[in-house]
């Protein structure tokens, strides 16, 4: 039996046309983010296992791929199996997001960075997900973060740059959903959720769009929530608007008025954006401390990006608090919706040549066309010319010209459009 030649489950190969679409989208995102004053950095694909399992990543820590220590013996494996402590066998792990590595990066290089550091990270991350449509074990994240700015300006810059990137990609009509972890804390307090179970309760509420209010209520009861009307309250919360504290309707007891005022400030500073208040928005990462946000679109049943403020993470590494806020675009969720715009790529041509054309002539023709700004591919003439042309059209080429032994320069080539 032949060995399997498919990629590992949850990981993918990309054919040329698909790779081109991805690179086009990444190029647009990078260009927009740089125009908004962010600088790109790079961090290793692996971090210390203890750092990846420091209680900051929520459920994603359970999905981290561990890298086993070198030199382990059978006795080491047996001892770990007997104790149930598999992590004792690993000293490194593949990053499951880009935020934990960024915090470590900042702690390492803070002396060489400006007081307010605006970073771009665009790179793959790995999670041991159960593969399914839209969920992969290796995927690209596109992050921007601002470190050192404690005010609302950080959130506004992140939101503005992200919406601009999505607009540039052609995804107009996006909606910003806003909430604050302080508001969620007030809701959990009103339900009597014990302090030591609140992170688990937030993870449960984060499933609201998957299991519905009744399903969330059942899971919360397992955490000790005795409030009888949790499902109805969740439905009411999902319909909350911006009039909770404007003097028309008395604000509910769970509403943190300072956090709510901060959210309204963000809304008022972005008059051209569609912004919704959603007190059920959680964002599952355990490191968020304040404002959280997501980008939604009416045509899609999932968020196109999200982020928030994580003011306590860098303090884990430095021993002093440093304000931080970040936003991540769900790249894998948007890239399949995009097409490469003709205006954003060079003219792509194919030179279909006879077998007797000298190689030096072909290289000279190709070099001349490349110098003029074209993308050029050489293809030997095939018996089935139509099949050849269909293939290069699918690869994104626009036109072709035939080359015979008498061709001497590019000006003598006669190009015909492909697909015409």
Wavefront OBJ file of the C-alpha trace (Angstrom):
o trace
v 0.000 0.000 0.000
v 1.351 3.428 -0.945
v 2.149 5.838 1.868
v -0.269 8.725 2.433
v 0.754 11.913 0.659
v -1.843 14.226 2.197
v -0.859 16.940 4.712
v -1.387 16.247 8.427
v -5.012 16.679 9.529
v -5.909 20.301 10.050
v -3.018 21.541 7.893
v -3.074 22.451 4.220
v -1.101 22.790 1.017
v -1.775 25.849 -1.166
v -1.734 25.724 -4.941
v -0.247 28.713 -6.813
v -3.535 30.576 -7.424
v -4.587 30.150 -3.810
v -1.171 31.204 -2.550
v -1.363 34.296 -4.753
v -4.722 35.255 -3.250
v -3.336 34.844 0.267
v -0.218 36.892 -0.468
v -2.318 39.641 -2.062
v -4.469 39.872 1.066
v -1.437 39.846 3.361
v 0.154 42.585 1.277
v -2.933 44.788 1.593
v -3.106 44.249 5.357
v 0.592 45.008 5.832
v 0.397 48.155 3.702
v -2.623 49.540 5.556
v -1.179 48.767 8.985
v 2.151 50.376 8.130
v 0.319 53.461 6.837
v -1.241 53.752 10.305
v 2.188 53.870 11.963
v 2.704 50.237 12.993
v 6.047 48.414 12.613
v 6.416 44.716 11.844
v 8.327 42.346 14.125
v 8.995 38.603 14.109
v 9.141 36.147 17.003
v 10.108 32.440 17.141
v 7.486 29.795 16.418
v 8.272 28.193 19.796
v 8.212 29.596 23.319
v 9.051 28.145 26.725
v 6.343 25.653 27.720
v 5.945 27.311 31.129
v 5.201 30.616 29.401
v 2.556 29.073 27.165
v 0.886 27.431 30.182
v 0.924 30.383 32.566
v -2.865 30.627 32.816
v -3.152 33.488 30.330
v -4.494 31.736 27.240
v -7.761 30.270 28.499
v -8.821 27.090 26.737
v -6.181 27.651 24.070
v -3.520 26.498 26.520
v -5.111 23.045 26.384
v -4.651 23.117 22.597
v -0.936 23.962 22.625
v 1.410 21.571 20.851
v 4.205 20.559 23.225
v 7.768 19.844 22.073
v 9.366 16.995 24.016
v 12.698 17.505 25.748
v 15.732 15.945 24.126
v 17.323 12.930 25.747
v 14.237 11.528 27.467
v 14.554 7.934 28.642
v 11.897 5.209 28.858
v 11.932 5.734 32.626
v 11.089 9.424 32.125
v 8.150 8.476 29.918
v 6.908 5.881 32.398
v 7.157 8.325 35.316
v 5.191 10.986 33.421
v 2.531 8.439 32.440
v 2.234 7.252 36.060
v 1.882 10.804 37.408
v -0.388 12.033 34.617
v 1.937 15.019 34.145
v 2.650 14.897 30.420
v 3.848 18.520 30.386
v 6.862 17.517 32.470
v 8.196 15.913 29.284
v 8.183 19.231 27.370
v 10.281 22.333 27.747
v 9.054 24.123 24.597
v 5.783 24.495 22.710
v 4.470 25.870 19.440
v 2.815 29.260 19.944
v -1.001 29.142 19.981
v -1.334 32.896 19.428
v 0.905 35.921 18.837
v 0.065 37.899 21.982
v 2.008 35.853 24.537
v 5.136 35.939 22.309
v 4.696 39.709 21.886
v 4.624 40.237 25.647
v 7.842 38.249 25.982
v 9.360 40.169 23.028
v 8.560 43.522 24.633
v 10.021 42.443 27.970
v 13.202 41.381 26.169
v 13.652 44.446 23.930
v 11.926 47.277 25.823
v 15.111 49.364 26.009
v 15.311 49.484 22.192
v 11.621 50.291 21.691
v 9.765 53.629 21.845
v 7.653 54.524 24.924
v 4.511 53.680 22.942
v 5.239 50.719 20.672
v 2.911 49.865 17.779
v 3.638 46.412 16.431
v 2.538 44.245 13.503
v 2.847 40.467 13.679
v 1.678 38.337 10.759
v 2.607 34.699 11.159
v 1.320 31.134 11.578
v 0.186 29.743 14.929
v -0.691 26.191 15.933
v -3.529 24.705 17.993
v -4.483 21.056 18.444
v -8.012 21.723 17.253
v -10.422 19.056 16.105
v -10.237 19.841 12.368
v -13.460 21.035 10.778
v -14.617 23.639 8.291
v -12.990 26.948 9.200
v -10.874 25.443 11.992
v -7.316 24.377 11.313
v -4.356 23.220 13.352
v -2.070 25.654 11.562
v -3.357 29.067 10.551
v -2.188 32.640 10.043
v -2.953 35.457 12.457
v -2.629 39.154 11.568
v -2.091 41.130 14.781
v -1.566 44.766 15.593
v -0.834 45.810 19.169
v -0.104 49.029 21.031
v 2.017 48.771 24.172
v 2.518 51.674 26.569
v -0.658 53.686 25.849
v -3.160 53.495 28.758
v -5.898 55.683 27.266
v -8.694 55.130 24.763
v -6.369 56.300 21.986
v -4.923 52.773 21.762
v -8.326 51.184 21.156
v -9.254 53.875 18.643
v -6.059 53.440 16.634
v -6.500 49.662 16.552
v -10.135 49.842 15.494
v -9.486 52.499 12.859
v -6.571 50.601 11.293
v -8.421 47.281 11.283
v -11.583 48.677 9.716
v -9.417 50.414 7.101
v -7.705 47.106 6.270
v -11.019 45.300 5.870
v -12.386 48.112 3.701
v -9.260 47.993 1.522
v -9.785 44.252 1.112
v -13.315 44.960 -0.111
v -15.163 43.817 3.028
v -17.304 46.900 3.565
v -20.329 46.855 5.875
v -18.506 45.578 8.949
v -19.928 46.151 12.443
v -17.837 46.684 15.579
v -19.156 44.884 18.675
v -17.903 46.368 21.954
v -17.896 45.205 25.566
v -15.714 45.421 28.664
v -14.561 42.702 31.062
v -15.666 44.938 33.960
v -19.240 44.751 32.657
v -19.018 40.970 32.416
v -17.735 40.875 35.998
v -20.811 42.831 37.084
v -23.123 40.378 35.313
v -21.436 37.366 36.938
v -21.559 39.058 40.328
v -25.294 39.697 39.939
v -25.743 35.965 39.300
v -23.690 35.008 42.333
v -20.891 33.272 40.421
v -18.031 32.590 42.854
v -14.786 34.407 42.098
v -12.860 31.188 41.511
v -15.351 30.046 38.847
v -15.702 33.242 36.861
v -13.185 32.409 34.139
v -14.990 29.120 33.527
v -18.301 30.990 33.492
v -16.959 33.420 30.884
v -15.845 30.516 28.707
v -19.409 29.181 28.948
v -20.977 32.524 28.005
v -18.570 32.686 25.057
v -20.449 29.661 23.641
v -23.703 31.635 23.435
v -23.765 31.723 19.627
v -23.182 27.944 19.497
v -25.402 26.471 22.238
v -27.879 29.308 22.778
v -29.153 30.898 26.025
v -30.696 27.666 27.312
v -27.486 25.709 26.783
v -25.423 28.395 28.511
v -27.878 28.450 31.442
v -27.522 24.686 31.895
v -23.726 24.890 31.994
v -23.811 27.860 34.377
v -26.017 25.924 36.770
v -23.283 23.286 36.866
v -20.953 26.059 38.074
v -23.293 26.918 40.922
v -25.433 29.670 39.355
v -28.856 29.411 40.990
v -30.489 32.371 39.221
v -33.650 30.909 37.683
v -33.977 33.338 34.783
v -30.434 33.193 33.384
v -31.577 32.141 29.892
v -34.119 34.995 29.712
v -31.544 37.457 31.038
v -29.051 36.338 28.399
v -31.660 36.997 25.698
v -32.272 40.458 27.136
v -28.544 41.179 27.370
v -28.065 40.269 23.707
v -30.561 42.996 22.822
v -28.953 45.733 24.945
v -28.365 49.097 23.299
v -26.726 52.446 24.012
v -29.584 53.793 26.174
v -28.779 51.886 29.374
v -27.350 54.902 31.176
v -28.550 57.992 29.351
v -31.182 59.086 31.895
v -34.123 57.676 29.935
v -33.965 54.140 31.329
v -32.498 53.447 34.802
v -29.254 51.485 34.311
v -29.307 47.838 35.442
v -27.511 46.990 38.679
v -24.870 44.893 36.876
v -23.706 47.743 34.615
v -20.263 49.144 35.458
v -20.857 52.794 34.639
v -17.168 53.694 34.211
v -16.649 50.885 31.703
v -19.848 51.820 29.892
v -18.724 55.466 29.682
v -15.433 54.321 28.138
v -17.308 52.331 25.478
v -19.521 55.290 24.639
v -16.395 57.408 24.265
v -15.091 54.945 21.689
v -18.400 54.987 19.841
v -18.549 58.792 19.760
v -14.966 59.027 18.459
v -15.749 56.785 15.467
v -18.830 58.444 13.932
v -18.338 56.779 10.557
v -18.365 53.212 11.907
v -21.289 50.964 12.787
v -20.769 50.181 16.479
v -22.913 47.957 18.704
v -22.814 47.417 22.456
v -22.968 43.711 23.315
v -22.676 42.872 27.028
v -22.545 39.139 26.176
v -19.338 39.539 24.138
v -16.592 37.674 26.021
v -13.500 36.931 23.904
v -12.240 33.681 25.427
v -8.655 34.603 26.224
v -7.941 34.822 29.924
v -5.557 37.761 29.587
v -8.138 40.435 28.674
v -8.612 43.043 31.401
v -10.868 45.786 30.008
v -12.263 46.760 26.625
v -12.898 43.870 24.228
v -14.142 44.062 20.657
v -15.004 42.003 17.600
v -15.624 42.749 13.950
v -18.864 41.242 12.649
v -20.440 41.307 9.205
v -24.149 40.778 8.428
v -23.332 38.294 5.651
v -21.235 35.981 7.836
v -22.147 34.031 10.948
v -18.730 34.466 12.554
v -16.449 37.296 13.623
v -13.816 38.586 11.211
v -11.471 39.655 13.984
v -11.262 40.542 17.625
v -9.109 41.804 20.427
v -8.982 43.874 23.558
v -6.951 45.322 26.377
v -4.558 43.072 28.311
v -2.850 45.353 30.837
v -1.494 42.683 33.194
v 0.287 40.303 30.837
v 3.594 42.110 30.334
v 3.856 42.618 34.090
v 4.260 38.838 34.380
v 7.617 39.232 32.653
v 8.795 42.655 33.870
v 7.461 42.842 37.422
v 5.744 46.152 36.619
v 2.498 46.878 34.835
v 2.602 48.016 31.202
v -0.668 48.914 29.411
v -1.309 46.917 26.260
v -4.085 46.467 23.735
v -4.296 44.385 20.560
v -6.424 43.363 17.600
v -6.228 40.219 15.457
v -7.813 39.746 12.029
v -9.243 36.286 11.378
v -7.209 35.866 8.212
v -8.319 32.342 7.326
v -11.949 33.446 7.608
v -11.652 36.307 5.161
v -9.094 35.153 2.612
v -11.440 32.737 0.823
v -13.900 35.586 0.314
v -11.402 37.622 -1.649
v -10.275 37.725 -5.236
v -7.008 39.214 -6.471
v -7.889 42.586 -7.980
v -6.475 43.089 -11.467
v -5.274 46.570 -10.562
v -3.146 45.209 -7.739
v -0.971 42.810 -9.724
v 1.366 43.138 -12.718
v 0.426 41.960 -16.187
v 1.125 38.206 -16.348
v 2.083 36.722 -19.718
v 3.083 33.326 -21.077
v 5.593 32.769 -23.857
v 4.602 29.568 -25.694
v 7.766 28.549 -27.550
v 8.747 25.943 -30.094
v 11.268 23.301 -29.086
v 13.948 24.674 -31.450
v 14.044 28.201 -29.993
v 17.477 28.730 -28.402
v 17.433 28.909 -24.611
v 19.464 32.135 -24.716
v 16.763 33.761 -26.869
v 14.014 32.714 -24.451
v 15.908 34.084 -21.448
v 16.599 37.361 -23.270
v 12.895 37.765 -24.140
v 11.847 36.908 -20.614
v 14.364 39.310 -19.080
v 13.179 42.154 -21.319
v 9.517 41.611 -20.385
v 10.285 41.262 -16.665
v 12.201 44.537 -16.798
v 9.065 46.207 -18.174
v 7.129 45.109 -15.074
v 5.434 41.943 -16.344
v 5.265 38.526 -14.765
v 6.489 36.008 -17.334
v 6.327 32.236 -17.675
v 7.929 30.079 -20.378
v 5.881 27.132 -21.674
v 6.921 24.700 -24.402
v 4.265 24.369 -27.086
v 2.099 21.281 -26.490
v 0.003 19.263 -28.934
v -3.085 20.239 -26.948
v -2.576 23.994 -26.877
v -6.065 24.626 -25.482
v -5.339 22.545 -22.373
v -2.085 24.443 -21.829
v -3.830 27.814 -22.133
v -6.630 26.742 -19.787
v -4.047 25.727 -17.200
v -2.098 28.999 -17.286
v -5.363 30.976 -17.226
v -6.301 29.160 -14.016
v -2.864 30.117 -12.674
v -3.689 33.805 -13.145
v -2.008 34.666 -16.447
v -3.602 37.306 -18.687
v -2.116 36.848 -22.162
v 0.171 34.698 -24.278
v 2.415 35.008 -27.298
v 4.026 32.343 -29.443
v 7.802 32.307 -29.939
v 9.505 30.607 -32.868
v 13.109 30.330 -33.964
v 12.861 33.616 -35.874
v 11.807 35.740 -32.877
v 14.544 38.169 -31.872
v 13.078 40.718 -29.427
v 10.001 41.341 -27.309
v 8.687 44.112 -29.588
v 7.999 41.527 -32.285
v 5.754 39.423 -30.038
v 2.003 39.442 -30.687
v 0.076 38.921 -27.433
v -3.469 37.555 -27.266
v -5.626 37.817 -24.179
v -6.345 34.606 -22.334
v -9.946 33.784 -21.571
v -11.194 35.832 -24.518
l 1 2 3 4 5 6 7 8 9 10 11 12 13 14 15 16 17 18 19 20 21 22 23 24 25 26 27 28 29 30 31 32 33 34 35 36 37 38 39 40 41 42 43 44 45 46 47 48 49 50 51 52 53 54 55 56 57 58 59 60 61 62 63 64 65 66 67 68 69 70 71 72 73 74 75 76 77 78 79 80 81 82 83 84 85 86 87 88 89 90 91 92 93 94 95 96 97 98 99 100 101 102 103 104 105 106 107 108 109 110 111 112 113 114 115 116 117 118 119 120 121 122 123 124 125 126 127 128 129 130 131 132 133 134 135 136 137 138 139 140 141 142 143 144 145 146 147 148 149 150 151 152 153 154 155 156 157 158 159 160 161 162 163 164 165 166 167 168 169 170 171 172 173 174 175 176 177 178 179 180 181 182 183 184 185 186 187 188 189 190 191 192 193 194 195 196 197 198 199 200 201 202 203 204 205 206 207 208 209 210 211 212 213 214 215 216 217 218 219 220 221 222 223 224 225 226 227 228 229 230 231 232 233 234 235 236 237 238 239 240 241 242 243 244 245 246 247 248 249 250 251 252 253 254 255 256 257 258 259 260 261 262 263 264 265 266 267 268 269 270 271 272 273 274 275 276 277 278 279 280 281 282 283 284 285 286 287 288 289 290 291 292 293 294 295 296 297 298 299 300 301 302 303 304 305 306 307 308 309 310 311 312 313 314 315 316 317 318 319 320 321 322 323 324 325 326 327 328 329 330 331 332 333 334 335 336 337 338 339 340 341 342 343 344 345 346 347 348 349 350 351 352 353 354 355 356 357 358 359 360 361 362 363 364 365 366 367 368 369 370 371 372 373 374 375 376 377 378 379 380 381 382 383 384 385 386 387 388 389 390 391 392 393 394 395 396 397 398 399 400 401 402 403 404 405 406 407 408 409 410 411 412 413 414 415 416 417 418 419 420
